[in-house]
Amino acid sequence: MRDAVIVDAVRSPIGRGKPGGALSGVHPVDLSAQVLRALQERTSLDPAVVDDVIWGCVSQVGEQTADIARYAVLAAGWPESVPGVTVDRQCGSSQQAVHQAAAGVIAGQYDIVVAGGVESMSRIPMGAAFADGKLGLPFSPLLAQRYPGVMFNQGIGAEMIATEYGFTREELDEHALQSHARAAAAIDEGRFASQIVPVNVPDADQEVTVDEGVRRDGTLATLGKLRTSFKQDGVITAANASQISDGAAALLVTTSEIAAANGWTPMARFHTGTVVGDDPVVMLKGPIPATAKVLDRAGLTVGDIGAFEINEAFAPVTLAWLRETGAKPELLNPNGGAIALGHPLGASGARLMTTLLHHMRDNGIRYGLQSMCEGGGQANATVLELL
């Protein structure tokens, strides 16, 4: 009976997704290629044996269109025989890519797969596919008939969660400050050193090695002065929401037997994976039922899990998840989350998994769980087991 194991996981530093951001000078194909080459070098992988590269990307337009996975393979200098496919499950695209890689390996369709993703939000802004208004929106007449008057706005969804749970602006801002403090401590203590691979920025003639978005000087007073982003009387601001970012991440997936034959010592086993659909209007509560479902399928409880990576799309998302699951707050995003580190959409699932894997290995944690909310009211969840 075949299993799926993760041999290694790497990520780029995360840059601010705006002109002048640390990675804004790197084409998303080349950003992907640099991460692929780094994974190849770290594992002494012969890329000719890779059966597929499954790559997440959300804004598949312009520089990120036409199956960016395939062009990343070619830009990395890998053999033309290596195919690539691009996945879009919104924010969970690269987590879904790992799920598909694991499923393919277990089924015997693949022996060796690379899964991951990329997003360059400085070069391809969020919503770029609809920017000129000529191509229309995916909100069809039949969809509008089912959800009349609904705009499917994630920011409004975050406001709805805050209202439902009674979260105050101060609670959300405190959660954001904690994220930055944890990320800063992780950087200072070198906890990201084993997972981050330097990215060369050709025009700047420099290498980027550190996550750019972490702020160390925030206070409740300064955060409290920011304007709300979605409702005049709301609680969501730029400070308690995830950052717009650039980044990429990649994981090498195979079976235990094939890993041994190649002299690889896997980091972890892909224990259980699932995906759920949830209310598309609130949209962001999917990690709650996804966590319940994946734990049930894994035969585990919240108490069995030693670390959680739940994407900090907005502060109410992770705070609501904590309240509903009863997980220990200190086990959630122990190295900071997307509020501090950033959220390069198509790369975030693989980034979270990379961070989780290295944290599990560094701390001897047997089980880790990852989940993230996704556009349209969906969520992937994954349980990993340390090897």
N, C-alpha and C positions, 0 to 999 in steps of 0.2 A: 504494500500500500504506500503510495507516494505521499510525501509531505511537501511543504513549502517553507524554506528558510531564507533569512536575509543575511547575506554575507557581509555587506558593508553598506553604509549610508553616508552621504556627503551633501553639503549644501554650500551655496555661495554665501557671502555676507549679504545682508539685506540693506539695500539703498533706498533712500527717499524717492518716491515716485514722482518726481517733478524735474523740470529742466534744471540742470546743475547738480542733480543728485549724484551720489558717488558712482552709480552704475548707469547713469543716463547716457553715457557715451558708448555703451556696448549694445550692439544689435541683439535682440532676443534670441536669434538663431545662434549667434556666437557665444552668448551667455550660456545657453544650453550646452553648446559644444565644449566649452571650457570645463563645465561640471562633468560631462561625460568622460572627457579625457582624464580628469582627476580621479574619477572612480576606476577607470581602466588602470591607471598607474598604481593606485593604492592596492589593488587586488591582483596585479600582474595578469589581468584579463586579456585573453586574445579575443578582440572584438569579432573576429570571424566566426566565433562559436555562438554569438548572441542570436537567438531566434527572433527576437522582436524588441523594439524600444517603444514602450507605451508611455505617452507624454501628456500630461494635463496642461491645458491652456484655456482660458475663459474668453478673452476678447480675440477671437480668431478673425482678425481683419488686418489689412495692411501688412506690416512686417511679421505678423503672427498668423497669417493665413496660409492656405494651401498645404495643410498637414505639416506643421512646423517640426514635428518629430522626425520626419524623413530628412528635412534639410539640416536639422541639428546633427543627425548621424553623418551626413556627408561633410558638413563643416568640421566635424571632429576628426575627419580623416579616416573614418572607419570604412571597411570594405563596402562596395556598392551592393553586396549581397545581403546586408543587414537592413531589414525593413523598419518602418516606424509608423505608428498610428497615434493620432491626437484625440484626446478624450475631453469632453466638456460635461461635467456635472457641477457647473458653477464653482463655488469656492472649494468644493471637495474634489475637484477634478483629478489632482495627483494622488489623493488617497484612493479614489476609485481606480486609478491606474495601477496602484499596488494590488488592490483587490483582484483586478483582472489578471495581473501577472501571476499572483498566487493561484488563482483558479485554473489558469492555463497550465501551470507547472504540475499541480495536483492531478489534473485530468490527463496529463501526458501530451498535451498539444505543444508545450514548450519544455525544454530542458533548462535553458538559461535565458533570463529576461532582465532587461533594465527598465525600471519604472521610475517615473518622477514627473517633473513639470517646470514650467517657467511662466513668468508674467513680467513684462516691462511696462509698467503703468506710467512711466515718464514719457515713453515714446508712443504708446497706444493707450490713451486715456480710457477709463472705464466708461462704457456706453458709446465708444467710438463708432461702433457698427450702425448706430442710429443717429449719429451726429447731424447728418445733412437732411434727415427727415424724408429722403426720397425712397428709401428701401422699406419703410414701414416698421411696425413693431410686431412682436409675437403675440400681442393681446388681441385675439381674433374676435369676430362677432359672437361666436358660440361661447367663447370664454367670458366675454363681457355679459352675455345673457346669464351665465351661471353666477358670476360675481359682479353684479351691476354697480357701477360707480367706484370700483376698486382700482387703485393705481399700482398695487403690488410694489410698494416702496419699502425697502429694508429698514430705512431710518424710522419710518412711521411704525413699522413692526416692532422695532426696539422700544419706541415710546409706548406702544401698547403693552409690552411686557413689563416695563417699569411701572405703568399704571396698575396692571393686574396684581403685581406683587408688592406694590406700595414702596418701591425703591425711591429714595430721595436723591436729589442732585448731589448732596454731600456724600452719600453712600457710594454712588457711582464714581465720583472723583477720587474717593479714598481707594477704591478698587483699582483705578487707573494708576494712582501713585504707587501702589504696591507692585503693580506689574513692572513699572519702570525701576523700582528699587531692586526687585529680584533680578531683572535683566542686567542692571549695572553690576550687581554682585557677581553674577555669573561671568560677565566679561572680566571683571577685576581678578577673579579667582581662576581664570583660565578654563572654565568649564566648557566653553565652546571650541577650544583649540583643536580637539580631535575630530570635530565635525565640519568646521569651516575650511573651505579650500580657497586660496587667494584667487581673485579675478583680475586679470590684466585689462586695463582701460587704455587702448592704443593711443588715442589722441592726447590723453593726459600723461602718457608715459609713466604710469604708476600702477601699483597693485593695491586693490582694496582688500582688507583683511578683517575689518571690524564692522559689526552692524551699526548703521548710521543713525537710526531713529531714536535711540535711547536718550532720555533726558534726565539729568541729575538734579536740576534746580527747581523742580515743580513744588508748589505748595497748594493747600486747599484754597488759600486766598487768591493766588494767581489763576488757578483753574476756574474759580468761581466767577471771575471777571469775563470769561469767554461767552460769546453769544451762542444760543442754542442753534442747532443746524436744521431742524425739521419742523419744529413747532415753536411759536413765539413764547408760549407758556410751558414749554417742554423741559426735558432734563438731559437730552443727548447733545453733546458738543464734540468738537474735534478732539478734545482731550480724553473723553471716555469712550471713544470709538477707535477701531483699528486704523492704522496708518495706511495710506496709499503708498505702494512700495514696488521695488524691482527685486527680483531674485529667482533662483533656480535650485533644484535639489534632485538627487538621483539615488536609487537603491538597486543593489544587485540581488536578484531573486533566483533561487534554484531549489533543488532537493538536497536532503542531507547526504544521500549517496553520491550525487554528482559533486557536491561540495568537497566531500572527502577525497574523491578521485582527483580533484584539482588542487588538493592541499590547502583548501580554505577552511578556516574555523568560523562557522556562522555566529553572528551576534545573537540571533533570536529566531524562534519559530513563529510563523504566522499561525496563530492559534485559532482565531475565529474572526470572521468579518460579516457585516450585514449592512443593509441600507433600508431606510424607511421613508415614507411620505408622510407629511403632516399638513396642518393648516397653512395654505399658501398665502393667506392674508397677513397673519402674524408672522409667518414665514420662518422665524428664527428659533423656534422651540424644538426642532427636530432632534437635537442631541439628547433630549430627555427620554423620549421613547426609544431612540436608537441605542442608548446605553442599556436600558432595561432589556431590550431584545438581544443584544449581543451577549450580555451577562447570562441570560437564560440559555442561550444556545451553547455558551461555553461551559455551563454548569458551575458558574462562579457567582460570588456576591460582591458587592461594593467593597466589603471589608477584605476581600482577597487581593485587591488591586493596590499596588504600592506607589503608583504614579499615574496621574491623569493629564493628558494634553487635550483640552477643550478650547477650540478656537475662540479668542476674544474678539469676535466681530464687533460687538458692542458690550459694554459692561453689564447690562441687564441679562445678556445671554448666559454668561458664566455664573452670575449671581443666582439666577433662577435655576440653573442646572444644579448648583450646590444645594439650594433649598430643597429641591425635589428628590435628589439622590441621597442626601445625607452624607456625602463624601466629606472627608476631612479637608478643610480649606488649605492646610499646609501641603497637601499632596497634589493640589491643582496648579498646573503651570508653574512648577517650582523655580524655573529659570526665566520667568517672565513670559508674557504672551504677546499677541498681535498688537495690543494697545501700545506696547513699548517697542517690540521688535519689528513690527510691520506685517502687512498682509498682502504679499504679491499673489494675487488670486489663484492663478493656475499652479503655483508652486507651493502654496501653503500646506496642503495635505502632506506632501512629501517632506516639507520643512518640519512640520510638527512631528512626523514619525521619526525623522532623523534625530531631532532633539530628544524625543522620548527614548529611543534606542540607546543613545549614548548615556543618557541619565540612568537608565536601567543598568547598563553595564558598569558604569562608574560607581554605582551604589549597591550593586548586588540585589536588585529588585527583580523578583521572579516574574510578576505580571504587570503589564502596563496597558492602559486603555486610552484610545484616542477617538474623538468625535468632533464634528464641526457642522454648523448649520450651512445650508446651501440654498441658492435661489430657487424659488418655486415651492418652498416648504419641504425640503428633503434633508437627510443627514446620513452620512456614513458613520459606522463605528467599527473599531478594530481592537482586538485583544492580541497582544504580543506576549510570548513567553521567552524569557532569557535562557540562553543555552551556554 
